[in-house]
Amino acid sequence: MYLISAYFDKNTTEQLQKYIDRIAVVSGNSFMVDNQVPPHLTLAAIEARSVDVLVPAFESLHDKLQQGDISIITVGQFMPKVIYAAPYINQYLFELNRCICDAYADVTETTISKYYRPLSWLPHITLGKTLNSLQMNEAVKAMQEFKSIDAKIIRIGLAKVNPHADVSIIDLEYCNR
């Protein structure tokens, strides 16, 4: 399994990291911190026999994608183990996901997870993972004062998982439309 993820501007990254750190402290579950998982929004999860089949399509995205703004507006849970922050899907985020899925549509050695395809995707930023029920309760309490975040996506990464490690990064250009 490989992920294509969006990474944020410095301010957003710092805000999200504070939430990750707070959840680790209050819940006693430091999975995200221990594994140095950076704040990110997964745009696609792809099965492939090798990362080598993913890199050419990923690198072809360089001239097709640009920086964009999203609003991270809520906190949610994937029961019973994950707490996350979530944006609403604006046009930019929808097109970003669609463009990535299109780039892999003809790569026969790959399969995009059905949970990351356009119109069947719940964008989220994991803040705590592998939580048990008591840890989840503490994490939810810690997020009671969550405030929405105006965020900017500034780079896209192709990463392997367990442990999370970027294989390739695209720094996105700013486009003033």
C-alpha positions as CSV (number, residue, x, y, z in Angstrom):
1,M,0.0,0.0,0.0
2,Y,1.2,3.5,-0.9
3,L,-0.3,6.8,-0.2
4,I,-0.5,10.1,-2.1
5,S,-0.9,12.8,0.5
6,A,-1.2,16.6,0.7
7,Y,1.0,18.5,3.0
8,F,0.3,22.0,4.4
9,D,1.8,25.4,4.9
10,K,3.9,25.9,8.0
11,N,1.2,27.5,10.1
12,T,-1.3,24.7,9.4
13,T,1.2,22.0,10.0
14,E,2.1,23.6,13.4
15,Q,-1.5,23.8,14.4
16,L,-2.3,20.2,13.4
17,Q,0.9,19.0,15.1
18,K,-0.2,20.6,18.4
19,Y,-3.5,18.6,18.2
20,I,-1.6,15.4,17.5
21,D,0.8,16.1,20.4
22,R,-2.1,17.0,22.7
23,I,-4.0,13.8,21.9
24,A,-0.8,11.8,22.5
25,V,-0.3,13.3,25.9
26,V,-3.9,13.2,27.2
27,S,-4.7,9.7,25.8
28,G,-1.4,8.1,26.5
29,N,-1.3,6.8,22.9
30,S,1.7,8.2,21.1
31,F,1.5,6.2,17.9
32,M,1.5,9.3,15.6
33,V,4.4,10.9,17.5
34,D,6.4,7.7,17.9
35,N,6.1,6.9,14.2
36,Q,6.8,10.5,13.2
37,V,3.7,10.7,11.0
38,P,3.5,14.3,9.8
39,P,0.1,16.1,9.5
40,H,-1.2,15.1,6.1
41,L,-4.4,14.6,4.1
42,T,-4.4,11.4,2.1
43,L,-5.6,11.9,-1.4
44,A,-5.2,8.3,-2.7
45,A,-4.3,4.9,-1.3
46,I,-2.9,2.7,-4.0
47,E,-2.1,-1.0,-4.1
48,A,0.9,-1.8,-6.3
49,R,3.5,-4.5,-6.4
50,S,6.3,-1.9,-6.4
51,V,6.7,1.8,-5.9
52,D,8.6,1.9,-9.2
53,V,5.3,1.6,-11.1
54,L,3.9,4.5,-9.2
55,V,6.6,7.1,-9.6
56,P,6.2,7.9,-13.3
57,A,2.5,8.7,-13.0
58,F,3.2,10.6,-9.8
59,E,5.9,12.7,-11.4
60,S,3.6,13.5,-14.4
61,L,1.3,15.4,-11.9
62,H,4.0,18.1,-11.4
63,D,2.7,20.4,-14.2
64,K,-1.0,19.5,-13.5
65,L,-1.3,20.5,-9.8
66,Q,-1.0,23.7,-7.9
67,Q,-1.3,25.1,-4.4
68,G,-4.7,25.6,-3.1
69,D,-6.8,26.6,-0.1
70,I,-9.0,24.3,2.0
71,S,-11.0,24.8,5.2
72,I,-10.5,22.2,8.0
73,I,-13.8,22.5,9.7
74,T,-14.6,19.6,12.0
75,V,-13.3,16.7,14.1
76,G,-14.6,13.1,13.6
77,Q,-13.9,9.5,14.4
78,F,-13.5,6.3,12.6
79,M,-14.7,4.0,15.3
80,P,-13.2,2.6,17.3
81,K,-9.6,3.6,16.7
82,V,-9.1,6.9,14.8
83,I,-9.7,10.6,15.5
84,Y,-9.3,13.0,12.7
85,A,-9.8,16.6,11.5
86,A,-11.7,17.0,8.3
87,P,-12.1,19.7,5.6
88,Y,-15.2,20.1,3.5
89,I,-14.6,19.2,-0.2
90,N,-14.3,22.4,-2.2
91,Q,-13.7,22.5,-5.9
92,Y,-9.9,22.6,-5.4
93,L,-9.9,19.5,-3.2
94,F,-12.3,17.6,-5.5
95,E,-10.2,18.4,-8.6
96,L,-6.9,17.4,-6.7
97,N,-8.3,14.0,-5.9
98,R,-9.8,13.5,-9.4
99,C,-6.6,14.5,-11.1
100,I,-4.6,12.0,-9.0
101,C,-7.1,9.2,-9.7
102,D,-7.0,10.0,-13.4
103,A,-3.2,9.8,-13.4
104,Y,-3.4,6.2,-12.3
105,A,-6.4,5.1,-14.2
106,D,-4.4,3.5,-17.0
107,V,-1.6,2.1,-14.9
108,T,-2.6,-1.5,-15.0
109,E,-0.3,-2.6,-12.1
110,T,-2.2,-0.4,-9.6
111,T,-5.5,-0.3,-7.8
112,I,-6.9,2.8,-6.1
113,S,-8.8,2.0,-2.9
114,K,-12.5,2.4,-3.3
115,Y,-12.5,4.7,-0.3
116,Y,-10.3,7.3,-2.1
117,R,-12.0,7.6,-5.4
118,P,-13.9,10.8,-6.4
119,L,-17.4,10.8,-4.9
120,S,-16.6,8.0,-2.4
121,W,-13.9,9.7,-0.4
122,L,-14.0,11.2,3.1
123,P,-11.0,13.5,3.3
124,H,-9.4,13.5,6.7
125,I,-6.3,14.3,8.6
126,T,-5.5,11.6,11.2
127,L,-4.7,13.1,14.6
128,G,-4.7,9.9,16.7
129,K,-4.6,6.3,15.6
130,T,-4.8,2.8,17.2
131,L,-6.8,4.3,20.1
132,N,-8.8,2.1,22.5
133,S,-12.1,3.3,23.8
134,L,-10.7,5.0,26.9
135,Q,-8.0,6.7,24.8
136,M,-10.7,7.8,22.3
137,N,-12.7,9.4,25.1
138,E,-9.7,11.4,26.2
139,A,-8.9,12.4,22.6
140,V,-12.4,13.6,22.1
141,K,-12.2,15.7,25.3
142,A,-8.9,17.2,24.1
143,M,-10.5,18.3,20.9
144,Q,-13.5,20.1,22.4
145,E,-11.9,23.5,21.7
146,F,-11.1,22.8,18.1
147,K,-11.4,25.8,15.9
148,S,-11.6,25.7,12.1
149,I,-8.4,26.1,10.2
150,D,-7.9,27.9,6.9
151,A,-5.2,25.8,5.3
152,K,-3.0,25.9,2.2
153,I,-1.8,22.7,0.5
154,I,1.7,23.4,-0.7
155,R,3.1,20.0,-1.6
156,I,2.1,16.5,-2.5
157,G,4.0,13.3,-1.5
158,L,4.1,9.7,-2.6
159,A,4.8,7.7,0.5
160,K,5.1,4.1,1.7
161,V,3.4,3.1,4.9
162,N,4.5,1.3,8.1
163,P,6.6,3.3,8.7
164,H,5.5,6.4,6.8
165,A,8.3,7.6,4.5
166,D,8.0,9.8,1.5
167,V,9.4,8.4,-1.7
168,S,8.8,11.5,-3.9
169,I,7.6,15.0,-3.3
170,I,6.2,17.6,-5.6
171,D,6.4,21.2,-4.3
172,L,3.3,22.9,-5.8
173,E,3.4,26.2,-7.5
174,Y,1.2,29.1,-6.4
175,C,-1.3,30.1,-9.2
176,N,-3.2,33.3,-8.8
177,R,-6.3,32.9,-10.8
